[in-house]
Amino acid sequence: MAQAQVRTTLSSEDNPRGIPKARFIEDVDAFVAEASGDGELVLKILQETLAKYRFMESSSVQRRAGLEEKVPELERTIEMVELLIAKKEQGASFDTTFELADTLYAKGRVDEVDEVYIWLGASTMLSYPLDSAHTLLLGKLDAARGTLGTVKDDLLFLRDQITVTEVNVARVYNWDVARRRQDRMKTAV
């Protein structure tokens, strides 16, 4: 019951993606008093909050890594589509190397290309005319860059919240140690 009364985050100050801002504990005595003076309960609640922030950070790090891999891949694909468009406009054929598997390549000549096949995900590939493919890929690149920026912002926000929560844990722990020491001194006298 006391756990519901102790708020370790400020839900009124969420970031744009709904990640709550950590509440900095200025007065440890008053904060622990909200939990009926139970320092161990407050530490447990703070550690649960810290674990949630770390989980969100871990998820965001994985998402950032995927996007950082996806952006250059999209850029290379756009370059290739632009090359195909330029060669088509010139009416020129060209020699290239095709990747057949991870370590298997074949040489070939490309005469004229009117369409390309693009992986959409979920084992789905569709044929697009060159101009449509170029437009689609540019849109996907813009979206990936935007999402990458958002994820980076979230990571910075999460690191701040983790730091605040770690400081809170240390302050409550030190408060609890001092309180126990005072209790032992009172009983020893």
Backbone bond lengths (Angstrom), bond angles and torsions (degrees), N, CA, C in turn:
res aa  C-N    CA-C-N  psi(-1)  N-CA   C-N-CA  omega(-1)  CA-C   N-CA-C  phi
1 M - - - 1.447 - - 1.525 110.80 -
2 A 1.357 116.25 -40.84 1.461 119.36 179.50 1.524 110.94 -66.85
3 Q 1.339 117.14 -27.87 1.461 120.51 -178.70 1.520 111.34 -61.73
4 A 1.323 117.86 -36.11 1.460 120.96 -179.41 1.532 110.81 -69.31
5 Q 1.340 117.21 -26.04 1.457 120.62 -177.96 1.523 112.09 -80.43
6 V 1.322 118.18 -26.54 1.458 122.39 -176.86 1.518 108.75 -87.76
7 R 1.336 116.03 117.54 1.470 121.12 -179.39 1.513 108.67 -106.75
8 T 1.322 115.77 118.88 1.466 120.53 179.48 1.521 111.84 -97.75
9 T 1.336 116.32 -6.32 1.467 120.55 178.90 1.520 109.17 -128.61
10 L 1.317 114.52 162.26 1.462 121.47 177.75 1.525 107.86 -111.06
11 S 1.323 116.98 91.75 1.466 120.34 -175.45 1.529 111.96 -64.60
12 S 1.323 116.64 -19.53 1.464 119.15 178.43 1.535 111.10 -74.94
13 E 1.337 117.05 -11.04 1.459 121.03 -178.29 1.532 111.71 -121.02
14 D 1.318 116.71 41.89 1.465 121.14 176.93 1.523 109.84 -64.95
15 N 1.342 115.60 156.24 1.461 117.61 171.52 1.538 107.30 -79.25
16 P 1.327 118.79 173.68 1.482 120.23 -175.52 1.532 114.16 -57.62
17 R 1.318 119.17 -22.67 1.465 121.23 179.26 1.520 112.67 -96.69
18 G 1.325 117.17 10.23 1.463 120.94 173.95 1.516 115.20 88.14
19 I 1.312 119.00 11.01 1.462 120.91 177.56 1.525 106.89 -80.09
20 P 1.347 117.23 122.01 1.462 119.27 -176.02 1.534 112.13 -72.67
21 K 1.310 114.77 147.00 1.457 121.34 177.62 1.526 108.85 -80.72
22 A 1.317 116.59 138.30 1.460 120.95 178.67 1.521 110.06 -72.08
23 R 1.297 114.89 140.62 1.467 121.40 178.10 1.520 108.27 -86.67
24 F 1.326 117.56 122.83 1.455 120.70 175.31 1.517 108.63 -81.01
25 I 1.313 115.81 129.24 1.458 121.04 -178.17 1.528 108.22 -88.06
26 E 1.321 114.94 105.99 1.468 118.80 179.45 1.525 110.63 -83.70
27 D 1.320 117.62 -42.52 1.463 122.47 -179.06 1.526 107.78 -113.80
28 V 1.317 115.85 98.69 1.463 120.50 -176.65 1.524 110.69 -63.62
29 D 1.343 117.48 -40.35 1.472 120.10 179.73 1.528 111.06 -56.92
30 A 1.315 116.75 -48.61 1.466 120.94 -178.90 1.533 110.81 -66.08
31 F 1.335 116.11 -39.24 1.461 119.60 -178.99 1.522 110.75 -64.64
32 V 1.324 116.77 -45.19 1.470 120.39 -179.93 1.525 109.75 -68.20
33 A 1.322 116.53 -32.30 1.467 119.58 177.85 1.528 111.18 -61.95
34 E 1.356 117.43 -29.54 1.463 120.86 176.21 1.527 111.39 -61.88
35 A 1.337 116.47 -25.41 1.467 121.30 179.75 1.523 110.34 -104.13
36 S 1.314 116.78 34.99 1.464 123.12 178.99 1.519 112.39 59.63
37 G 1.323 116.31 29.97 1.466 120.80 176.84 1.515 114.62 73.90
38 D 1.318 117.92 13.49 1.462 122.04 -177.49 1.533 109.95 -92.09
39 G 1.331 116.29 96.34 1.464 121.69 -179.40 1.517 112.97 -62.21
40 E 1.321 116.84 -36.88 1.468 120.31 -179.84 1.531 111.44 -65.43
41 L 1.331 116.02 -38.88 1.460 119.95 177.87 1.533 110.02 -64.71
42 V 1.321 116.44 -42.82 1.463 120.01 179.08 1.526 109.98 -62.97
43 L 1.327 117.40 -43.28 1.468 120.08 177.51 1.521 111.13 -60.07
44 K 1.314 116.45 -42.12 1.464 120.49 179.21 1.532 110.52 -61.90
45 I 1.323 116.34 -44.67 1.471 120.62 -179.87 1.525 110.39 -63.62
46 L 1.332 116.53 -44.43 1.468 120.32 179.25 1.530 111.29 -63.34
47 Q 1.321 117.19 -39.28 1.462 120.08 179.52 1.528 111.31 -68.44
48 E 1.335 117.34 -33.71 1.462 120.26 174.72 1.529 110.54 -65.66
49 T 1.322 116.12 -41.75 1.464 120.40 177.29 1.521 110.32 -62.44
50 L 1.328 116.40 -43.46 1.461 121.42 178.61 1.529 110.71 -61.59
51 A 1.316 117.20 -41.18 1.468 120.81 178.31 1.531 111.10 -63.40
52 K 1.327 117.06 -37.58 1.470 120.58 178.07 1.523 110.57 -65.68
53 Y 1.326 116.85 -44.21 1.465 120.29 177.96 1.528 110.82 -62.03
54 R 1.315 116.89 -41.86 1.473 119.90 -179.68 1.521 111.43 -66.65
55 F 1.332 117.22 -36.05 1.465 120.08 176.15 1.526 110.32 -63.99
56 M 1.352 116.22 -44.55 1.468 119.82 178.29 1.529 110.08 -62.51
57 E 1.328 117.05 -38.71 1.460 120.46 178.95 1.527 110.60 -64.74
58 S 1.318 116.51 -43.89 1.464 120.75 179.26 1.531 110.97 -61.27
59 S 1.309 116.97 -43.50 1.467 120.92 178.06 1.521 110.90 -62.96
60 S 1.323 116.21 -41.64 1.470 120.44 -179.91 1.522 111.79 -67.75
61 V 1.324 117.16 -36.33 1.467 120.63 177.98 1.531 109.86 -63.83
62 Q 1.318 116.71 -42.62 1.468 120.77 178.02 1.527 110.53 -64.23
63 R 1.302 116.16 -41.63 1.474 120.35 179.84 1.527 110.59 -65.24
64 R 1.344 116.39 -41.57 1.466 120.49 178.16 1.530 110.28 -61.78
65 A 1.335 116.75 -43.08 1.467 120.12 -179.97 1.526 110.87 -61.15
66 G 1.318 116.97 -42.48 1.461 120.52 178.35 1.516 112.18 -63.35
67 L 1.323 116.27 -41.31 1.467 120.24 179.70 1.524 111.80 -70.70
68 E 1.336 116.84 -36.89 1.465 119.83 178.21 1.531 111.13 -66.27
69 E 1.307 116.63 -24.13 1.464 121.62 175.18 1.534 110.41 -81.96
70 K 1.323 115.76 -37.16 1.461 121.60 -175.16 1.529 112.52 -71.75
71 V 1.334 117.97 -38.79 1.469 121.50 -176.14 1.535 111.52 -60.24
72 P 1.344 119.79 -51.59 1.471 118.45 179.03 1.533 112.75 -63.33
73 E 1.323 116.24 -33.10 1.468 120.18 177.83 1.529 110.18 -64.14
74 L 1.311 116.68 -43.62 1.465 120.42 177.08 1.532 110.96 -64.38
75 E 1.324 116.74 -40.19 1.467 120.32 179.03 1.529 111.03 -61.91
76 R 1.342 116.77 -42.36 1.472 120.15 178.03 1.529 111.14 -65.18
77 T 1.320 116.44 -39.60 1.461 120.57 179.20 1.520 110.54 -64.87
78 I 1.329 117.08 -41.73 1.474 120.85 177.87 1.525 110.15 -62.79
79 E 1.323 116.95 -42.34 1.474 120.38 177.78 1.528 110.56 -58.94
80 M 1.316 116.55 -41.67 1.465 120.21 -179.43 1.533 110.70 -66.45
81 V 1.334 117.16 -42.84 1.462 119.96 178.43 1.532 109.68 -63.68
82 E 1.328 117.33 -40.18 1.468 120.37 177.69 1.530 111.18 -63.73
83 L 1.337 116.69 -37.71 1.464 120.38 176.40 1.527 110.43 -63.97
84 L 1.319 116.83 -44.07 1.461 120.82 178.81 1.530 111.35 -62.21
85 I 1.337 116.47 -40.00 1.471 120.23 177.98 1.524 110.00 -64.15
86 A 1.329 116.87 -44.80 1.475 120.75 -179.63 1.525 111.03 -63.46
87 K 1.321 117.93 -43.61 1.467 121.32 179.62 1.522 110.91 -65.28
88 K 1.342 116.88 -36.86 1.464 120.24 178.65 1.529 110.15 -65.69
89 E 1.346 116.29 -43.06 1.462 120.40 179.52 1.531 111.28 -64.17
90 Q 1.332 117.50 -33.87 1.468 121.88 178.84 1.527 111.76 -80.64
91 G 1.326 115.83 -17.02 1.465 120.33 -176.24 1.519 111.41 70.78
92 A 1.323 117.07 24.22 1.467 121.71 -175.97 1.519 110.76 -101.68
93 S 1.315 115.17 142.46 1.464 120.12 172.12 1.529 107.14 -95.25
94 F 1.332 115.29 164.46 1.467 118.95 -179.69 1.519 109.62 -152.38
95 D 1.332 114.28 156.23 1.467 121.33 177.34 1.524 108.36 -93.30
96 T 1.309 114.96 145.47 1.463 120.39 179.84 1.520 109.97 -150.57
97 T 1.310 115.04 171.53 1.462 122.45 175.73 1.524 107.34 -113.68
98 F 1.334 115.85 127.71 1.459 121.51 -179.83 1.517 109.07 -100.75
99 E 1.316 116.63 137.53 1.459 120.52 174.17 1.530 107.24 -87.08
100 L 1.318 115.79 118.97 1.463 120.58 178.53 1.521 111.59 -93.16
101 A 1.327 115.96 -33.87 1.464 122.83 177.22 1.529 106.51 -151.56
102 D 1.314 117.17 -176.52 1.465 120.19 -175.75 1.520 113.42 -54.58
103 T 1.319 117.68 -38.39 1.474 120.06 -177.96 1.520 112.28 -125.88
104 L 1.326 116.97 18.19 1.459 120.90 -177.23 1.527 109.88 -122.28
105 Y 1.366 115.69 122.86 1.459 121.83 -177.85 1.522 109.84 -126.63
106 A 1.336 114.36 155.14 1.464 120.14 176.03 1.532 108.25 -137.23
107 K 1.354 116.08 146.80 1.459 120.56 177.39 1.517 108.57 -92.06
108 G 1.348 115.06 148.20 1.456 118.69 179.65 1.514 110.63 -160.95
109 R 1.323 114.94 167.24 1.465 121.62 178.87 1.523 107.66 -111.39
110 V 1.343 115.12 133.80 1.455 122.00 177.48 1.516 106.93 -107.54
111 D 1.332 115.93 118.91 1.463 119.84 -178.78 1.523 110.44 -85.90
112 E 1.299 117.78 -74.60 1.457 120.80 178.67 1.515 108.35 -140.60
113 V 1.308 115.18 134.45 1.459 120.87 -177.89 1.520 108.54 -118.57
114 D 1.325 115.74 130.21 1.464 120.47 177.43 1.522 111.80 -106.37
115 E 1.338 116.03 -20.67 1.465 119.94 -176.61 1.523 109.74 -146.41
116 V 1.324 114.62 159.01 1.463 121.27 175.64 1.522 107.88 -129.89
117 Y 1.312 114.89 158.81 1.455 121.30 177.68 1.520 107.97 -105.78
118 I 1.317 116.32 130.82 1.463 121.47 -176.54 1.523 108.97 -122.77
119 W 1.351 113.87 130.91 1.461 119.40 174.37 1.517 108.05 -72.21
120 L 1.316 116.82 127.20 1.456 121.65 178.62 1.521 111.44 -99.70
121 G 1.306 116.91 -13.06 1.456 121.97 -175.98 1.512 109.90 106.72
122 A 1.319 115.75 169.55 1.468 122.11 180.00 1.527 110.74 53.48
123 S 1.337 116.02 41.30 1.470 122.74 179.05 1.521 112.32 57.39
124 T 1.317 116.81 35.47 1.458 121.38 -179.18 1.522 110.66 -120.49
125 M 1.342 115.35 129.35 1.454 121.54 176.91 1.521 107.38 -128.03
126 L 1.344 115.36 136.24 1.457 119.83 179.39 1.522 110.16 -126.92
127 S 1.324 114.59 151.53 1.459 121.89 176.56 1.527 109.00 -89.86
128 Y 1.337 115.71 133.24 1.456 121.41 178.66 1.516 109.41 -130.54
129 P 1.335 118.06 143.80 1.465 119.86 168.48 1.536 107.81 -62.36
130 L 1.321 117.21 153.08 1.462 121.03 -174.41 1.529 113.13 -53.51
131 D 1.335 117.78 -47.44 1.462 120.23 -178.23 1.531 111.87 -63.94
132 S 1.322 116.31 -41.16 1.465 119.88 178.76 1.519 110.82 -66.49
133 A 1.325 116.45 -39.81 1.469 120.60 178.20 1.524 110.03 -62.32
134 H 1.337 115.80 -43.02 1.465 120.25 -179.80 1.531 110.62 -61.13
135 T 1.317 116.63 -45.61 1.471 121.67 179.05 1.524 110.86 -62.87
136 L 1.330 116.47 -45.43 1.462 121.05 179.58 1.522 110.95 -60.67
137 L 1.317 116.97 -46.62 1.461 120.76 -177.92 1.525 111.94 -66.23
138 L 1.328 117.29 -37.88 1.470 119.49 176.85 1.529 110.56 -63.41
139 G 1.320 116.83 -39.96 1.462 120.83 176.97 1.518 111.63 -63.63
140 K 1.332 116.33 -42.75 1.461 120.30 178.70 1.529 110.99 -65.36
141 L 1.329 116.79 -37.98 1.462 120.81 178.88 1.528 110.65 -65.33
142 D 1.325 116.90 -45.28 1.470 120.05 177.66 1.525 111.15 -60.10
143 A 1.324 116.42 -43.34 1.470 120.74 179.62 1.527 110.92 -64.19
144 A 1.332 116.96 -42.74 1.466 120.60 -179.59 1.527 110.83 -64.89
145 R 1.331 116.94 -41.77 1.472 119.94 177.84 1.524 111.19 -64.25
146 G 1.324 116.64 -41.96 1.465 120.51 177.94 1.516 111.85 -62.45
147 T 1.323 116.23 -44.60 1.458 120.72 178.84 1.522 110.89 -64.83
148 L 1.323 116.69 -39.25 1.463 120.64 178.42 1.532 110.15 -61.67
149 G 1.313 117.38 -43.22 1.470 120.55 176.82 1.516 112.05 -61.38
150 T 1.329 116.40 -41.30 1.458 121.40 178.75 1.524 110.72 -63.73
151 V 1.329 116.50 -44.44 1.467 120.70 -179.85 1.526 110.20 -63.72
152 K 1.328 117.88 -40.24 1.467 120.77 177.53 1.529 110.81 -63.15
153 D 1.334 117.04 -40.97 1.469 120.68 176.73 1.529 110.91 -62.38
154 D 1.332 116.00 -42.60 1.463 120.31 178.46 1.530 110.93 -61.99
155 L 1.328 116.70 -40.44 1.460 119.57 179.41 1.525 111.48 -63.64
156 L 1.319 117.38 -41.42 1.468 120.04 176.77 1.529 110.37 -62.56
157 F 1.329 116.14 -44.11 1.466 120.80 178.75 1.526 110.41 -61.99
158 L 1.336 116.59 -44.91 1.465 120.45 -179.29 1.527 111.51 -64.04
159 R 1.318 117.37 -39.44 1.476 119.29 178.99 1.526 110.57 -62.36
160 D 1.324 117.27 -39.03 1.468 120.30 176.03 1.530 110.81 -62.91
161 Q 1.338 116.77 -42.87 1.463 120.35 -178.29 1.527 110.75 -68.07
162 I 1.324 116.57 -36.83 1.469 120.40 177.30 1.527 109.39 -64.12
163 T 1.327 117.14 -43.34 1.469 120.70 179.61 1.525 110.87 -61.96
164 V 1.336 117.09 -46.28 1.466 120.68 178.92 1.525 110.32 -60.37
165 T 1.318 117.30 -43.62 1.463 120.79 -178.05 1.525 110.72 -67.98
166 E 1.335 117.77 -39.26 1.468 120.33 176.83 1.528 111.11 -62.92
167 V 1.331 116.18 -40.01 1.470 119.83 176.97 1.527 109.52 -63.81
168 N 1.326 116.89 -41.52 1.462 120.36 178.18 1.528 111.23 -61.51
169 V 1.329 116.52 -43.22 1.467 120.45 178.77 1.531 109.29 -59.63
170 A 1.332 116.80 -46.31 1.466 120.42 -178.94 1.531 110.90 -63.39
171 R 1.323 117.46 -41.69 1.469 120.32 -179.01 1.529 111.29 -65.89
172 V 1.336 116.52 -42.80 1.470 119.28 179.64 1.527 109.90 -68.79
173 Y 1.326 117.39 -39.26 1.464 120.40 178.10 1.530 110.22 -61.08
174 N 1.338 116.67 -47.67 1.468 120.48 178.70 1.523 111.14 -62.52
175 W 1.339 117.12 -39.41 1.457 121.22 176.77 1.517 110.17 -60.55
176 D 1.335 116.97 -43.93 1.468 122.08 -178.63 1.528 110.78 -65.96
177 V 1.333 117.17 -40.42 1.468 120.78 178.04 1.528 109.79 -63.07
178 A 1.326 117.52 -45.33 1.464 121.45 179.54 1.527 110.92 -63.52
179 R 1.331 116.66 -40.36 1.470 120.30 179.14 1.524 110.51 -64.28
180 R 1.312 117.48 -42.99 1.472 120.78 179.45 1.526 110.83 -64.67
181 R 1.336 116.03 -38.75 1.459 120.32 178.63 1.528 109.67 -63.11
182 Q 1.336 116.93 -42.49 1.471 120.75 178.37 1.519 110.87 -64.22
183 D 1.335 116.40 -40.06 1.468 120.14 178.32 1.523 111.21 -63.44
184 R 1.331 117.67 -40.88 1.467 120.78 178.12 1.525 111.15 -65.32
185 M 1.332 116.45 -39.17 1.476 120.10 179.88 1.514 110.46 -66.83
186 K 1.334 118.19 -37.20 1.460 121.73 179.01 1.523 110.63 -66.57
187 T 1.336 116.23 -40.95 1.474 119.04 -179.07 1.516 111.27 -75.17
188 A 1.341 117.94 -24.50 1.460 121.26 179.65 1.535 110.99 -77.01
189 V 1.313 116.72 -24.08 1.469 120.24 -176.74 1.472 111.88 -83.04
